[in-house]
Amino acid sequence: QLQLVESGGGLVQPGGSLILSCAASGSIFVINAMGWFRQAQGKQRELVARITSGDSSYYYADSVKGRFTISRDNAKNTVYLQMNSLKPEDTAVYYCNLIGGVRIYWGQGTQVTVSS
C-alpha cells in the first residue's frame, strides 16, 4: 500500500517562505505525476502545482506562478513545494497528490497559515 507523508507546513508572516515535502513509500510501481493541491476553508480543493513524469512537464496555478516552485527527487520518491512571497490568501490545507497508473493517492494534508 502506497503512503504519502507530508511535512513542512506552519505559520508564516506575509512575504515569508515555506517549503513543503511529500515522501512516497510502499508499493510504488509507476508514478505518472506528483503534485500539490490546497483547500482553503469554505472553498473547493484546487490544484496548485504538478510535475508530470512522462514529459517532465510542469503546471502551476495562475495564482502561484512566479512564487511557488515544485521539484522532485526521483531517487527518494519525494516532491517539494517551495513557497515564496506568501500571501494571506495562500492560507489553506495543502495536500500531496500522486497519480500512479489508474490510482490516485492523497497525503493527510498539512496546514499553511499566512498571517501577521
N, C-alpha and C positions, 0 to 999 in steps of 0.2 A: 504494500500500500504506500503510495507516494504521499509525502507530507511536505508542506511549505511552512517554514518558520521565519517569521519576520522579526526585525529589531530596528531600533533607531528612532522611534517616534518620541515626542515630548513637547514641552512648552518652549517657544522661542519668540523673541520680540520681532515686530515688523522690520523687514530688511535683513533679518538674520538668515542663517543656513542650517540645514539638517541633511543628514544622509540616511536613507533607509536601506536595509539589506534584507534579502529573502533567499534562504538556502533551501534547496530541494533535496530531499533524501528519500530513500526507499527504492522501490522498483521503478526505475526510470528507463524506459525503452526508447522513447523518442520524444523530443521536445520541439514542437513546431513554433512556439512563441512563448515569451515570458514578458510580463508587464505589470503595471500598477493601475489600479482603479482607486477611486475615492468616493466616499459618500458623506456629504455634509448633512447635518440634522435637518430633516424635513424635505430632503431632496433625493433625487434618484442617483444611483451609483453611476459614475461616469468613468470612461477610460481616460487616463492621464498620459501614459506613455507605454510603448510596447516595442520590443525587438522581435522581429520575425527571423527564424533560423534559416529558412531556405535561401533567401536572397539577402540576408543581413540588413533588411530594411528597418527603418525607424519610423515610429509615429509619435507625434506629440499633439496634445490638445492645444488649440489656439491660445487658451488662457495661460499656458505654462511655457510656450515657446520662448526660447532665449533665457529662461530662468532655470528650468529643470533639465537634467541630463540623465538619461538611462544608459546603463552599461551592464555588461555580463561577463562573468568569469566562467568559461565553459568547463574548465578543469574542476571547479568547485560547485558547478551547477547553481551558481548564485547570481542573482540580479540585484543591481543597486539603483537607487534613485537619488541623485544629488540635487537638492533643492536650495536654490539661492534666491535672494531678494524676496523672501517670503512675505506674503500679504495676509491680512486677516481673512480674506475670502479663500485662502488655501486651507483654512481650518476644516478638518474632516477626519474620518477614519480611513486610513489607506490600506488597501487590500492587495496583496500579491496574487498574481494570476498566472497559471501555466496551462498551455494547451498542448496536450500530448496525444497525438492520434485523434481519436474521436472523443477523448475525455477532457474535461475542464476541471482544474483544481484551484482551490482558493486557500489563502492563508487565513489566519484567525483575525487579522486586522490589527493595526497599530494607530493610536490616536496622535494626530499632529494638531497642535493648538498654536495659533499665531496671535499673540496679544501682548499689549504693553501693560 
